[in-house]
């Protein structure tokens, strides 16, 4: 274990030692992400020599910079997680080394000649450390696995699953147990279940879906004295086949979620279950758990019940097909599914009622654009297209939300521990930032001290016709926290539910599987006990640190003595933390692959120009998303022109001090693809101006002389045309030359950050 002596003290002996995790940076420095949640501790490059990204360390703060930010020194390496390092094997000047793909590791790994195995120079490998780094020496390792050539199809996925430690191979015990399961529903499996095989339940999913978690059916029904509907949401009964604590359960818990990449899925369950025995495939018997609801005309769930059943999916429908049927009941799609058309219309009716209830609750519903990457057979991007949400998507979404709410209510009413999907309101800090922003943008509306989702939705609706509507919606969305899994129900802020959980996707989410087990236990008047699953130490450690920090935190007012959580509750907290962390891991791995594919895609478009919209503004530049390709890149502040730009945090924009030119979220620009960094997953754009008349006018209004060569009353193009006419030659295309000139000037100036 590496220990470094510190001579500085705070005048009263030793400085306080703070534990945290190293977060490396591409530029060689790093940070200690503190366990107590306080500001990160900056580590200069010399402090990063003997540590690695993701090391758990004990550090001391030795000074603060002019802005009050802490700088520290590493005292001790507490733990070095056995994370493998992925990179390219290189042979330089007779020395073998691995250049990490993740640049946050900061230094290459030396590989002795006999430790390269069968790997060849240039190949992507997984290296295992045999000697840690030190102040005067690089880390040493051996090649553990050869992944292949960097341009092999799917290599970006192979890298990502190892980079983020995503479990991608099932254990032998899990595979053996999956093989022993039946291929179809057996007579003994149907005992104690409601027979729904005659009910025309259907699945509605995307064209590329392979596992079908949910099926729906709706019919008109009398609810109380009024009209309403009976809505059935049938969910694959994974818990019947995946027994608590079994080999399959252990692997499923370790994964916690399926991970979706373009052209590949790493499933939570073996394929025999995810695509076969548990999947609600058409025209075969399947076991399911049903949420049977009565919905009123106003969209309120009047009553509900849960029960295990056996079903027969009458059709595998796609969103596109159902949307076409709802749009035209006499079209070709409707003709092919003539017997099911009335049921789709009933589903559409109940959806509109549920939508009324959603609007009455004030649930937040921002219009965002999701994209889909379409790849060729070699895994390269052919095109990136927006995912269009039609009424079929929304219909299924509302039906699933209703079932999830009933599940949460059922568990809460039974006072049984379980996992809720918790989404808390914005923190006081984020509230203040949002208030200042709304004030700066003259929105005329703000949020209260204890905001409700309705307030957010009202602001979004009131500003939807404004030119900066997208910017306002983005800021509203950013002010919210991330949703997590927890046994402590704090409600779901975004959806405006007092209690909410996940019940509808047990094939791909472990929390849903736990919810199914809890509901079954309640139905059987029993109590479900979490299995003694091998929880990763990191999740347990995080939980212990969080609880310790909460207990040690100073309080302004004396509070009532808190009852220590029971062992059972702590187990549920650990499960929630584990599932939440692995959900983040899956998202990060998916984003990493998408970013790599987009960078590879944009390398073929270097130098090309596109129109786009600003999606974020920072002190170092603006991020622009291209209209045609839905790819985001950075226009660095040095590319914005030869003047100082100041970042206005309240307005979330960059403003030129001389010209007053503003770049804010929602601003439309034209950019050129100037640089692609495949390793860093970064794309750089250069600003392209068709003409600079608007700049000249803005500067004239401020009484500032325009830049050299730009007349105050004429555009660059017009001046060029005049000069060309005199010279009796074709006019030069200065629309592209002007930005280069501005960029060249800006290099001589130090940008404000």
CORQUI-V102145 format. One record per run of one state. SS is the DSSP state (@ for helix, = for strand, . for the rest). FROM is the first residue (numbers start at 1). TO is the last residue. If there is no record, write none. Layout:
ss=(SS | SS)
from=(FROM | FROM)
to=(TO | TO)
This chain:
ss=(. | = | . | = | . | = | . | = | . | @ | . | = | . | = | . | = | . | = | . | @ | . | = | . | @ | . | = | . | = | . | = | . | = | . | @ | . | @ | . | @ | . | = | . | = | . | = | . | = | . | @ | . | @ | . | = | . | = | . | = | . | @ | . | = | . | = | . | = | . | = | @ | . | @ | . | @ | . | = | . | = | . | @ | . | = | . | @ | . | @ | . | @ | . | = | . | = | . | = | . | = | @ | . | @ | . | @ | . | = | . | = | . | = | @ | . | = | . | = | . | = | . | = | . | = | . | @ | . | @ | . | @ | .)
from=(1 | 3 | 4 | 17 | 25 | 30 | 35 | 41 | 44 | 45 | 49 | 56 | 65 | 70 | 80 | 85 | 93 | 95 | 101 | 103 | 106 | 109 | 112 | 113 | 116 | 124 | 132 | 134 | 135 | 137 | 138 | 140 | 149 | 155 | 164 | 172 | 181 | 187 | 191 | 194 | 196 | 202 | 206 | 214 | 224 | 226 | 237 | 238 | 242 | 247 | 256 | 257 | 258 | 259 | 262 | 264 | 267 | 271 | 278 | 282 | 283 | 285 | 297 | 301 | 314 | 316 | 319 | 328 | 332 | 337 | 338 | 362 | 370 | 376 | 381 | 388 | 391 | 414 | 420 | 424 | 428 | 441 | 453 | 463 | 469 | 479 | 484 | 487 | 492 | 493 | 497 | 498 | 509 | 510 | 524 | 537 | 553 | 567 | 604 | 609 | 619 | 621 | 627 | 632 | 637 | 640 | 645 | 649 | 653 | 657 | 662 | 665 | 668 | 678 | 682 | 689 | 693 | 702 | 716 | 728 | 734 | 747)
to=(2 | 3 | 16 | 24 | 29 | 34 | 40 | 43 | 44 | 48 | 55 | 64 | 69 | 79 | 84 | 92 | 94 | 100 | 102 | 105 | 108 | 111 | 112 | 115 | 123 | 131 | 133 | 134 | 136 | 137 | 139 | 148 | 154 | 163 | 171 | 180 | 186 | 190 | 193 | 195 | 201 | 205 | 213 | 223 | 225 | 236 | 237 | 241 | 246 | 255 | 256 | 257 | 258 | 261 | 263 | 266 | 270 | 277 | 281 | 282 | 284 | 296 | 300 | 313 | 315 | 318 | 327 | 331 | 336 | 337 | 361 | 369 | 375 | 380 | 387 | 390 | 413 | 419 | 423 | 427 | 440 | 452 | 462 | 468 | 478 | 483 | 486 | 491 | 492 | 496 | 497 | 508 | 509 | 523 | 536 | 552 | 566 | 603 | 608 | 618 | 620 | 626 | 631 | 636 | 639 | 644 | 648 | 652 | 656 | 661 | 664 | 667 | 677 | 681 | 688 | 692 | 701 | 715 | 727 | 733 | 746 | 753)
